[in-house]
Amino acid sequence: MPRLPLSCLLLPLLASATAHASDWRQGWGLVPKAGTATAGDDAPQAAPTTQLRLQAMGGQWQARIDNPLAGPVQIELRPAPGGAIEGLPVRSLVQGGGSLVIGHLPAPAEGRSLDVRLQSVPGNPAAQAEDVAYRLPFEAPQLRVDQAPNGRFSHQDEENRDAVDFALPEATLVMAAREGTVMQVQDGFKANGQDRERDAGRANFIRILHSDGSMALYGHLQAGGMRVRPGQAVQAGQPIGLSGNSGYSTAPHLHFVVQVNRGMGLRSVPVRIFTAQGQLQFARKGDADGGTGR
């Protein structure tokens, strides 16, 4: 499954400033590159991103980060590769819905630009995931796991090593596996594909922040099926959306993973998931794929 960092957007107040989204290998919440939309994606609602604002203040530029998410985001601002800017790199934590001045940068010489990179990762790096019982995030007459934790297809990176892909018919009701606050919603992407570069950031998803700072991601949801909005408190078992087949996916399924920020990087954590029959048990080997659909 795709990685889960956020992209960034520059809102310069001076035309000579430039910034670029980090070149993430994959990205839940990463807005697709220009020109990659398909006919099925009429008006996708890409997940909100952190924003960098630069404002002239004398001989310096004030750098301010806006976080529109309903939860904390860790950011790092640094010079472009090969460059050097006094005061950079700098890291900071911006609370949900907050705005934070992270520093003052020297104004570039006349005719030159200020080329910086902004990385953003959801979550507080001080968070520690608690060992709690999660409920199955859906109700269905049958349970099929298409890819277990550490599955070879796409569960080999730190962000998704403990993820589970549940095979589900499209439009199956998805429920919160644990109470929390809706942190981020991406909706409107109708198409799916197997081009990782193109399709990784085109999945509909919901990210829910828990009281211990961990975050659950429910991915590949159906466009237009969201039942919650950012900032909304949800209870375990509450309907939040409909399963689908959006983004980097070969078949309809629900991608479920719990993650924490480990310092400018997301890491999945193993969780205990319970059904009416008891706790789900997964093999923890590299060949732990339960099927072919992802």
TABEL-V879922 format. One line per field, one symbol per residue. burial: I if it has 16 or more other C-alpha atoms within 10 Angstrom, else O. A space follows every 10 residues. Layout:
burial->???
//
This chain:
burial->IIIIIIIIII IIOOOOIIIO IIOOOIIIII IIOOOOIOOO OOOIIIIIII IIIIIIOOOO IIIIIIIIII IIIIIIIIII OOOOIOOOOO IOIIIIOIIO OIOIIIIIOO OOOIIIIIII IIIIIOOOIO OOOIIIIIOO OOOOIIIIII IIIIIIIIII IIIIIIIIII IIIIIIIIII IIIIIIIIII IIIOOIOIII IIIIIIIIII OOIIIIIIII IIIOIIOIII IOOIOOIIII IIIIIIIIIO IIIIIIIIII IIOIIIIIIO IOIIOOOOOO OIOOOOOIII OOII
//
